Amino acid sequence: MRKIFVFQNKAHFIRRIRFPSSHHIIMPPKIVIRRVEPDDSAALQSVFSGPRAFSGTLQLPYPSVDMWKKRLASPPEGTNSLVACIDSPHGEVIGEIGLHTSVNPRRKHVASMGMAVRDDWQGKGVGSTLMTAALDMADRWLNLERIELTVYTDNEAAIGLYKKLGFVLVGTLSRYAFRDGKYIDAYAMARLRPST
């Protein structure tokens, strides 16, 4: 049985429903979160093909569907990946988040996190919805105490989101990655599970 989270998107992207009386009700699209499945390979290739999506991650441009098929067929131990879909669990995939728990027994309480949202859905609440679902899984089901991530120093929107969700800056990683012909710095950020 699949566990499915349904969130109402508070973003600018809306849909209108026309009623016979000519009145309009404005409703945001529903974002449904579910686990990644092997047949999501083409959709994830589409998510990571966008210039903003791959330049905000460590992914290379021009990902292939075959690469995603292989990745989804045998994920590394400790990988928990979720996707965001529009309106239903079988709707169009618009984002992905991975929570990677440590296999080192002394760091079983720690996971790293990485996320991408399709270019045309960035800034519309998808990242926030994915992060909320992943942090809920980390806190309530995986018993994780610490979540770590890296974010490029020029990705102000992501940094703002992470801070809003309780992540703090723990350091700057100079010349962290090679992107678009030059080295770029990244911030190391972490979140400790809130006390209950």
C-alpha positions as CSV (number, residue, x, y, z in Angstrom):
1,M,0.0,0.0,0.0
2,R,1.3,3.4,-0.9
3,K,1.4,6.2,1.6
4,I,0.3,9.4,-0.2
5,F,0.4,13.0,1.2
6,V,-1.8,15.6,-0.4
7,F,-1.0,19.3,0.0
8,Q,-2.8,22.3,-1.4
9,N,-0.3,24.5,-3.2
10,K,-0.3,28.1,-2.0
11,A,1.6,29.3,-5.1
12,H,0.8,31.8,-7.8
13,F,0.0,29.0,-10.3
14,I,-3.8,28.5,-10.1
15,R,-6.5,27.0,-12.1
16,R,-10.0,28.4,-12.6
17,I,-13.2,26.5,-12.5
18,R,-16.1,28.0,-14.4
19,F,-19.6,27.7,-12.8
20,P,-22.8,28.2,-14.8
21,S,-23.4,31.5,-13.0
22,S,-20.2,33.0,-14.5
23,H,-18.6,33.1,-11.1
24,H,-15.1,31.8,-10.8
25,I,-13.5,30.0,-7.9
26,I,-9.7,30.1,-8.0
27,M,-8.2,26.9,-6.7
28,P,-4.5,26.0,-6.5
29,P,-3.4,22.7,-8.0
30,K,-3.2,19.9,-5.5
31,I,0.3,18.6,-5.0
32,V,0.5,14.9,-4.1
33,I,3.7,13.4,-2.6
34,R,4.5,9.7,-3.1
35,R,7.5,7.4,-3.2
36,V,9.5,7.2,-6.4
37,E,8.7,4.2,-8.5
38,P,10.8,2.6,-11.3
39,D,8.4,3.8,-14.0
40,D,9.2,7.5,-13.0
41,S,12.5,7.4,-15.0
42,A,11.2,9.5,-18.0
43,A,9.6,12.0,-15.7
44,L,12.7,12.4,-13.6
45,Q,14.8,12.8,-16.7
46,S,12.4,15.7,-17.6
47,V,12.8,17.3,-14.2
48,F,16.6,17.1,-14.3
49,S,16.8,18.2,-17.9
50,G,15.9,21.8,-17.1
51,P,18.9,24.2,-16.9
52,R,17.8,25.6,-13.5
53,A,17.2,22.2,-12.1
54,F,20.6,20.6,-13.1
55,S,22.6,23.8,-12.4
56,G,21.2,23.8,-8.8
57,T,22.4,20.2,-8.2
58,L,25.5,18.1,-8.8
59,Q,23.8,16.5,-11.8
60,L,25.3,16.8,-15.3
61,P,23.3,18.3,-18.2
62,Y,21.5,16.0,-20.7
63,P,20.5,13.2,-18.4
64,S,19.2,10.1,-20.2
65,V,16.1,8.1,-19.4
66,D,18.3,5.0,-19.4
67,M,20.5,6.5,-16.6
68,W,17.4,7.2,-14.6
69,K,16.1,3.7,-15.2
70,K,19.3,2.2,-13.8
71,R,19.4,4.6,-10.9
72,L,15.8,3.8,-9.9
73,A,16.2,0.0,-10.4
74,S,19.0,-0.3,-7.8
75,P,19.1,2.7,-5.4
76,P,21.9,2.8,-2.9
77,E,21.1,1.4,0.6
78,G,19.4,4.0,2.8
79,T,17.9,6.0,0.0
80,N,14.3,7.3,0.4
81,S,13.1,9.2,-2.6
82,L,9.8,11.1,-3.0
83,V,8.2,12.8,-6.0
84,A,5.7,15.6,-6.2
85,C,2.8,15.0,-8.7
86,I,0.0,17.3,-9.8
87,D,-3.5,16.5,-8.6
88,S,-3.1,12.7,-8.1
89,P,-0.5,10.0,-7.3
90,H,-0.4,9.2,-11.0
91,G,-0.3,12.9,-12.1
92,E,2.6,14.6,-13.8
93,V,5.8,14.4,-11.8
94,I,7.2,18.0,-11.1
95,G,9.9,17.4,-8.5
96,E,11.9,14.9,-6.6
97,I,13.7,14.8,-3.2
98,G,16.1,12.2,-1.9
99,L,16.8,11.5,1.8
100,H,20.0,9.4,2.1
101,T,20.6,7.8,5.5
102,S,24.1,7.0,6.5
103,V,25.2,3.4,6.4
104,N,28.0,4.1,8.9
105,P,26.7,2.7,12.3
106,R,28.0,5.8,14.1
107,R,26.0,8.1,11.9
108,K,22.8,6.2,11.6
109,H,21.0,9.2,13.0
110,V,22.1,11.4,10.1
111,A,20.9,11.8,6.5
112,S,21.8,14.0,3.6
113,M,19.2,15.6,1.4
114,G,19.0,16.6,-2.3
115,M,16.1,18.0,-4.3
116,A,15.1,19.3,-7.7
117,V,12.0,20.9,-9.0
118,R,11.1,21.1,-12.7
119,D,12.0,24.6,-14.0
120,D,8.5,25.6,-14.8
121,W,7.3,24.8,-11.3
122,Q,10.1,26.5,-9.3
123,G,8.9,29.2,-7.0
124,K,5.4,27.7,-6.7
125,G,5.6,25.8,-3.4
126,V,6.7,22.5,-4.8
127,G,10.1,22.5,-3.0
128,S,8.4,23.5,0.3
129,T,5.9,20.7,-0.1
130,L,8.6,18.1,-0.9
131,M,10.8,19.3,2.0
132,T,7.9,19.2,4.5
133,A,7.0,15.6,3.5
134,A,10.7,14.5,3.7
135,L,11.2,16.1,7.1
136,D,8.1,14.5,8.4
137,M,9.4,11.1,7.2
138,A,12.8,11.9,8.8
139,D,11.4,13.0,12.2
140,R,8.4,10.6,12.6
141,W,9.4,7.4,10.8
142,L,13.2,7.2,10.3
143,N,14.2,8.5,13.7
144,L,16.7,10.9,12.2
145,E,18.3,13.5,14.5
146,R,20.3,15.5,11.9
147,I,19.6,16.3,8.2
148,E,22.5,17.8,6.2
149,L,22.5,19.4,2.8
150,T,24.6,21.6,0.5
151,V,23.4,24.5,-1.5
152,Y,25.2,26.8,-3.9
153,T,25.8,30.2,-2.3
154,D,23.9,32.0,-5.2
155,N,20.7,30.0,-4.7
156,E,18.9,32.5,-2.6
157,A,15.4,31.0,-2.9
158,A,16.6,27.6,-1.7
159,I,18.6,29.1,1.1
160,G,15.5,31.0,2.3
161,L,13.4,27.9,2.1
162,Y,15.9,25.8,4.1
163,K,16.2,28.5,6.8
164,K,12.4,28.7,7.0
165,L,12.3,25.0,7.7
166,G,14.9,25.1,10.5
167,F,18.2,24.6,8.7
168,V,21.2,26.7,9.8
169,L,24.4,27.5,8.1
170,V,27.3,25.4,9.4
171,G,30.0,26.4,6.9
172,T,31.1,27.5,3.5
173,L,32.6,25.1,1.1
174,S,35.0,27.0,-1.2
175,R,35.2,26.0,-4.8
176,Y,32.8,23.2,-4.0
177,A,31.8,22.2,-7.5
178,F,32.5,23.0,-11.2
179,R,29.4,24.6,-12.8
180,D,29.0,26.3,-16.2
181,G,32.7,26.8,-16.7
182,K,33.8,27.9,-13.2
183,Y,34.1,26.8,-9.6
184,I,31.3,27.8,-7.3
185,D,31.1,27.9,-3.5
186,A,28.4,26.1,-1.5
187,Y,27.0,26.4,2.0
188,A,26.8,23.4,4.3
189,M,23.5,23.5,6.2
190,A,22.0,21.2,8.8
191,R,18.8,20.8,10.8
192,L,18.5,19.1,14.1
193,R,15.2,17.4,14.9
194,P,13.1,19.7,17.0
195,S,12.5,18.6,20.6
196,T,9.0,17.4,21.4
